[in-house]
Amino acid sequence: MRALTLEALEVLSAIERAGSFAAAAEQLHKVPSAVTYAVQKLEQELGVQLFNKEGRRAVMTPAARLLVAQGRGLLEAADRLAEAARQAERGWESQLRIAIDSLIDFDVVADALAAFTGLESGTEVRLSEEVLSGAWEAVLEGRADLVVGAPRLPDVPAELEVRSLMVVEFVFAVAPFHPLAQPSRPLSPDDIAPFRAIVVRDTARHRAVMTRRVFPSQPILAVSSIAQKIELQRRGLGVGYLPRHCIERELARGELVMPPMLKTDAPSELVLAWKKGQNGRALRWFVDWFRTAMSGSLPAAKA
């Protein structure tokens, strides 16, 4: 039988906080003799002295202070474990990890978090940002419970549930002073290839990375988010395709322009994905919320 129990750690922690055995007993709703007995029993079983007498006061030894300092972490972990069990009983996950593809407007994510917070479910939500293959890798490798805005794959892994979220129109956009801003004829790939492409770096760590809408031999400047890509293209530092819903403001202000193209780019479908068998209430809530909230923002894709 282990001498060091959570109850014993709780008694020591209460003594350290309250400053005396009597005050600790009051905090713990125990009689003082029960606190004294718990300390004496722990000393006997561990074979260490936990308190020294200094006049009428009992002062903690270094051994006792070590137990208190490290034991509080155990007490907090035990509380979290108990709360997780209560959460599971109610059907709410103790934690939900959501990977957001950088194509998703963060204002929408913030609205979702605000609505979810109002439920007072007790679920801790953790967000991460992923790009292209990184979004799929996050859910497949267990770094995320739900991915929001992953690009649709031709062959979806069998272990995943997938639901359509939205269709994104990508448009070729450049700064108004860029050499490609006012071409004499619609642009072809050969016209675009000599100019630097701004691309968002795929966040995959182990899967093959995706590179989309970049032409052979085209020079590249890689960034980590759509916001950075938009800003660099707005400054004329490169060219590339951008999600139209992310640049409406820049287009309206004339900070970006869409030169005529010989061939327009096909829309891309974005999806929600999670592992089969996961049916916690928080995951289901976010799936329903995102599908409802975003279905009207752009043309909906087929499920």
HUDA-V482255 format. One record per backbone hydrogen bond with DSSP energy under -0.5 kcal/mol. CO is the residue of the C=O (numbers start at 1). NH is the residue of the N-H. If there is no record, write none. Layout:
co->CO nh->NH
co->CO nh->NH
This chain:
co->3 nh->5
co->5 nh->9
co->6 nh->10
co->7 nh->11
co->8 nh->12
co->9 nh->13
co->10 nh->14
co->11 nh->15
co->12 nh->16
co->13 nh->17
co->14 nh->18
co->15 nh->19
co->20 nh->24
co->21 nh->25
co->22 nh->26
co->23 nh->27
co->24 nh->28
co->25 nh->29
co->25 nh->30
co->26 nh->29
co->31 nh->34
co->31 nh->35
co->32 nh->36
co->33 nh->37
co->34 nh->38
co->35 nh->39
co->36 nh->40
co->37 nh->41
co->38 nh->42
co->39 nh->43
co->40 nh->44
co->41 nh->45
co->42 nh->46
co->43 nh->47
co->43 nh->48
co->48 nh->50
co->50 nh->61
co->52 nh->59
co->54 nh->57
co->57 nh->54
co->57 nh->59
co->59 nh->52
co->61 nh->65
co->62 nh->66
co->63 nh->67
co->64 nh->68
co->65 nh->69
co->66 nh->70
co->67 nh->71
co->68 nh->72
co->70 nh->74
co->71 nh->75
co->72 nh->76
co->73 nh->77
co->74 nh->78
co->75 nh->79
co->76 nh->80
co->77 nh->81
co->78 nh->82
co->79 nh->83
co->80 nh->84
co->81 nh->85
co->82 nh->86
co->83 nh->87
co->84 nh->88
co->85 nh->89
co->86 nh->90
co->87 nh->91
co->87 nh->92
co->88 nh->91
co->91 nh->281
co->94 nh->124
co->96 nh->98
co->96 nh->126
co->97 nh->99
co->97 nh->145
co->97 nh->146
co->98 nh->100
co->98 nh->128
co->99 nh->101
co->99 nh->148
co->100 nh->130
co->101 nh->104
co->105 nh->108
co->105 nh->109
co->106 nh->110
co->107 nh->111
co->108 nh->112
co->109 nh->113
co->110 nh->114
co->111 nh->115
co->112 nh->116
co->113 nh->117
co->114 nh->118
co->116 nh->119
co->117 nh->120
co->123 nh->125
co->124 nh->96
co->126 nh->98
co->128 nh->100
co->130 nh->102
co->131 nh->134
co->131 nh->203
co->132 nh->135
co->132 nh->136
co->133 nh->137
co->134 nh->138
co->135 nh->139
co->136 nh->140
co->137 nh->141
co->138 nh->143
co->138 nh->144
co->146 nh->99
co->147 nh->149
co->147 nh->273
co->148 nh->101
co->150 nh->271
co->154 nh->156
co->157 nh->160
co->159 nh->276
co->161 nh->274
co->163 nh->272
co->166 nh->270
co->168 nh->170
co->168 nh->268
co->169 nh->244
co->171 nh->173
co->171 nh->242
co->173 nh->240
co->174 nh->257
co->175 nh->178
co->178 nh->181
co->180 nh->183
co->187 nh->262
co->188 nh->191
co->188 nh->192
co->189 nh->193
co->190 nh->194
co->192 nh->195
co->196 nh->239
co->197 nh->199
co->197 nh->221
co->199 nh->201
co->199 nh->223
co->215 nh->218
co->219 nh->197
co->221 nh->199
co->223 nh->201
co->225 nh->229
co->226 nh->230
co->227 nh->231
co->228 nh->232
co->229 nh->233
co->230 nh->234
co->231 nh->235
co->232 nh->237
co->233 nh->236
co->239 nh->198
co->240 nh->173
co->242 nh->171
co->243 nh->246
co->243 nh->247
co->244 nh->247
co->247 nh->251
co->248 nh->252
co->249 nh->253
co->250 nh->254
co->250 nh->255
co->250 nh->256
co->251 nh->254
co->257 nh->174
co->257 nh->259
co->260 nh->187
co->268 nh->168
co->269 nh->152
co->270 nh->165
co->270 nh->166
co->271 nh->149
co->271 nh->150
co->272 nh->163
co->273 nh->147
co->274 nh->161
co->275 nh->278
co->277 nh->279
co->280 nh->284
co->281 nh->285
co->282 nh->286
co->283 nh->287
co->284 nh->288
co->285 nh->289
co->286 nh->290
co->287 nh->291
co->288 nh->292
co->289 nh->293
co->290 nh->294
co->291 nh->295
co->294 nh->297
co->294 nh->298
co->299 nh->167
